[in-house]
Amino acid sequence: MKVSFDSICGKDGKTMVRCALGLALALMLVAVVGCDNGKIEDKIISQSTSGSADDGNDNNDPPNGKTYPPGLQAKDNTTTANSDKPKFDTVGGSVKAIPAPPAGATKDAATAKSFNMVKSAFVVSSDDKFTFDVSLHIVQPKVTKNAKLTVQVRANVLDKNGVTIPGGQITDIEFKIDQDANGKTQVSPQGQQPEALDANGNYKRRLSGPSGGIPLKKDDYQIELEIRLIATASTAPGGDSATIDHATASIKLR
């Protein structure tokens, strides 16, 4: 049976417009539902958090800095590192490298590190190609001229046993944070031009990939998401420091 637009919507002008809009909305809904062939589940397969803090002075307490785990924090006087408890779709932490006074320094630099990773269940219900959005949010990064800050974000699709599949890389990129010629903090994504912080002194970036999607068969998989924060500040006279109040990476299926 042949069905025409007129037979569904009639020939009245206003009715046809309303009907056409309704049909377009229905088709959009069908398209959205039709793409729902995978889901990142609220189920953590494994997770890891680690970090360290060293203020550059081995003569004070603790003498060789502090590491974790256990716990989610390392503190060596004014130098600290923290990790968030991972969620199935989000990892994060903070770092603050503020050296001991130069007179007490036994090392060239104070260093803070926060490494955070989660592997979560990803279920593919029908063969398809999948792309992902990873949202990076860095709150109040601050760095002096001779200090260093880096943020690395990684995301991969793994098989059900936790092994990276061929072509399963979603993103792997490092961001360098330093000062521009005017002394303002800027963020340089790997291989790209520096970018300024927003009006609130923060930085946001959406990392989408991979281009063309990852072809996956119906099966169980894992999503691996990781963020690594490293702050380094010289113990030489001059008052160097490198800090990130908080940084997170979150992932969702596009």
N, C-alpha and C positions, 0 to 999 in steps of 0.2 A: 504494500500500500504506500503510495506516494503522499508524503506530508509536506505541505508548503508552509512558509512563514505566515501567510495570510490566514490559513486554516487554524493556526494556533493563536495568533494575535488579533485577527480581524483586520479591517481596513480603516478604522477610525484613527486619525492622526495621533491624538493624545494617547489612546489605548495602545497603539503600535509602539510609541516611544517608551511607555511604561513597561510594556511587555518585553521590548528589546533589552532594556536595562536589566529586567529580571532574568532573562535568559543568559545575558552576559555574566551576571553574578553567579548564576547556577553553574555555568561552565567553569568559572574561576574556582568555585568550591570543589568541583569535580577534579580539576587539575591539581589542586592542593592535596586532596585526599589520595589521588592517584600516585603522587610522589612520595607518599608516606610508606616507604618500603624498608626503613631502618629506624632504629631508636637507640640512643645512648641511655642506658638504664641507670637508675639510681642504685647502683650496686658496685662497690669497690672491690676489685680483685686483689690488688696489692697497692701499697703506698710506702713512700720513704721520705723522711725529712732529716736533714743534717745541716750543721753549721758550725762556725767557729768565730771567735773574737780574740784579737791579740792587739793590745795597745802599743806594742813596740818596746815595752820595758819588762825584761825578765827578772828584774830585781824587786818588783812589787808583787802584790797578791792578786790573782794567781801568777806564779812565776813564768809559766809558759803559755799564758792565755787560757781560754776555755773552749771546750767543744761540746756538742750534743749530737745524738741522743745520749742518755735519757733526757726527757723533757723536750721543749721546743724553743729554748733560749740559751744563748751563750753571752756572758757578760764579763769583760775585763776592764774594770773601772769605767772609763767613758766610751769604750768601744763595745758595741753590742751587735748581736744578730738574733733574729727571731724568725720562726716559721708559723704559718697558720696550720691548723689541723686540716688536712686535705678534704675536699668534698669530691663527689664523683665527677664533677665538671669544672672544678676550680682549684687552683693552687696559688699560694702567695707567701709573702714574708716581708722582712725589712732588714736593712743593714745601716750601721752607723760607725764609720771609722774616724775616731777623734783621738789622735795620738797622746801618749803621755808627754809631760813637759820635756823639751829637748835635753835638759840636763840629766834626766834619768833614762834616756833612751838607750837601748842595747841593740836595736835593729833599725834598719833604714826606713821602715814604714809600719804603720798600724794597718791591720787588715780585718775585714769582716766579711763572712760568706754565709749565704743562706741558699740551700739547694732543696727543691721541693718537687716531688713527682707522684702521680697517681695513675693507676691503670684501672679502667672501669669497663663494665660489660657493654658490648655493642652488638645488638641483634639485627641481622638482616633477614627480613621476612620474605623478600622476593629479589631476584637478580636485578641489579641496577648499578648505576654509577653514582658515587657519593662525593660531595664536596662539603667542606666544613668552614666555619668562621671561628677564629680564635681572637678574643678581645683582650688586648693588653692595656692595663691601667697602672700608671706610675704616679704616685702621689708625692708631691713636693721633693723631687730630686734636687740636691744641692751639692755643688762641687767647687773647690777652689782651683786656682790655676794649675797647681802642680799635683793635684790629686786625680784619682781615676774612679769611674763608676762604669760597670757593664751589667747589662741585663740580657740573658739568653732565653729564648723561648723555643721549645721543641714540641711537636705533636706528631704521632704516627698511628697508623692502624696496624694492629698485630693480629695474628691468628688466635684461635681459642687457647693455644698453649703459651701465648705470650711472645711469639717469635715474629719479628717484623716481616711483613709480606712484601714481595716485589712491587715496587711502585707505591708503597704504602705511606710514604712521607707526606705529611700535610704541610708542615713548615719547620724550618730550623734556621733561626736568624738571631744575630747578636746586635744589640743596641749599645753604642758608646755614648756616654754622657760627659760633656766637658763644657768649657766656656767659649763663647764666641769672642770676636775682636773687641766687643764692648763690655766684656766681663759678665754677660748674661748666660745662664745655663741653657744648653741646647742638646738635642738628642739626634744622633746620627745612626739611622738604620743601616745595617751592613750593605755596602755597595750603593748607598743612596746619599742624597744631599741632606745636610743637617736641617732639623726642624725645630722651631721655637716651641716653648711651653705655652699652654693656654693662659687665659687671663688670671686663672687661679693658681698658676704655678705648677700645673699638672700636665701629664702627657697621656694621650689615648691613641691607640692604633688598632685597626682591625686587620687581621692577617687571614686571608681567604685562600683556600686551596684544597687539593691541587688543581691546576688548570685542566679542565676536561673531566675531572672527577676520577675516583678510584673505582674500577669495575670489581664488584664483589658478588659472589654467588650466595644464595640463601644458606646461612650458617651462623654460628656464634663467633664473635670476634672480640677484640679488646681495643680500647682507645688509650693511648699513652700520652699524658700531658705533663710537661715539665717547665719550671721556671728556675733560673739560677741567677742569683744576685751577688756581685762582688764589689766591695768598696775598698780602696787603698788610698792612704794619705801619708805623706812624708813626715818623718819625725824631726826633720831639720827645722831650725828656727824659721818662723813665718806663719805659723798657725794654720797649717793645712787641715782640711776635713772633707769627707765625702759621705753623704747620707741619702737614704731613701726612706721616707716615713712609712711607706707601704706600697707594695706592688702585687698585682694579681694577673693571672692568665686564666681565662675561661673559654670553654669550647662548647659549640652547639652544632648540630647538623643543619646545613642550609636547606 
